[in-house]
Amino acid sequence: MIDRRRRQQKVIVAGAIFFCFARWGVCYTVGPSLPYSVTTSSQECGLDMPNTITPQAFVDKWRDTALKERAAAQEHFIDLAASSTTPPLVEDDPTGVRFAFGAGADKQGGGQGWADVWKRGYFAWEYKGKHANLDKAYQQLLLYRESLTNPPLLVVSDLDRIIIHTNFTNTVKRTITLALADLLTTEGMRQLRALFYDPDSFRAPQTTEQVTRDAATEFARLAEHLRKWGHEPERIAHFLIRLLFCLFAEDIELLPKGLFTRLIDRGRQHPDHFNRQLRQLFGERPWATFGEHAVPHFNGGLFDDDSIVELDHDGLIILHHVASLDWSSIEPSILGTLFERSLDPGKRSQLGALHQPRRHPCSRRAGADGPAAP
């Protein structure tokens, strides 16, 4: 009786141990030359234990975590991949040829860096702690991307957000943000799965040349609109060059981000108010303020007075369309040629794309003065 009871206890204990190992995805099997070998796949153990976590469980787990970047990054990524039903990446590539945590990379300009996660042909991924500046994380990836074979997606995350930056050649750049709540929606999960399965789906349909041609065409429309009001061609050209410069300056943050676009957006309904504010912006002196924003002085004589060509409602509709284009994707050198043609009615038919190297028309070295010397 005692022996039977002991055998029953051993069976119960053995079953419990087997369940625990199976639950962890580890089991022991007899190997050819060792007493046992370890496998990390529950499928290799003959068990149907899916490596998944539901989106809701993922959100519940990470919503209130206070872990630092170093402690949380890898587990967060593994959970995220599992929530999208992505097969375990380490098992998919155990040699680290196509996938790695802490992928070493040579920085542009010298030095060594590390991308937190990398998958060849898919993405490079940089983590930061909660509420960190993810723009800085993106700048890090820009330094690594060539060494990491220029993946099509550059992804940054602070555990609460996942921001996907496209990195395709000769296409309009896209930025997609997924918050935790988005992962509980059908569209959010579709985009997450595309990140792991179909990065090409993030490619924008327009090329940089197409967006650049659209910008030049809209400027041509605006020039034609102003000519109908009897304004002198030279005055129109000077005014449109000012507008063009402001759009580029806003894109690279020589002007506060979004300042000029918001001014145009609000002005569509109140052209008189827009014209007054535009005159004020153009007339600011070195490092003056525009509203709550500090506005630097641009040299070269482009803004040597506050003169403008007043825009009506129709003109502002055209300008709003120009401002809504993705100016980070516009080729400045191509636009320069097309812009020049747009000012000449006789050359309107020549508004086609030209292939020239990218060079920004305004930079801190050449376009903006620092604070005036005392």
Secondary structure, 3 states (H helix, E strand, C coil): CHHHHHHHHHHHHHHHHHHHHHHCCCEEECCCCCCCEEECCCCCCCCCCCCCCCHHHHHHHHCCCCCCHHHHHHHHHHHHHHHCCCCCHHHHCCCCCCEEEEEEEECCCCCEEEEEEEECCCEEEEECCCCCCHHHHHHHHHHHCCCCCCCCEEEEECCCEEEEEECCCCCCCCEEEEEHHHHHCHHHHHHHHHHHHCHHHHCCCCCHHHHHHHHHHHHHHHHHHHHHCCCCHHHHHHHHHHHHHHHHHHHCCCCCCCHHHHHHHHHCCCHHHHHHHHHHHHCCCCCEEECCEEECCECCCCCCCCCCCCCCHHHHHHHHHHHCCCHHHCCHHHHHHHHHHHCCHHHHHHCCCCCCCCCCCCCCCCCECCCCCC
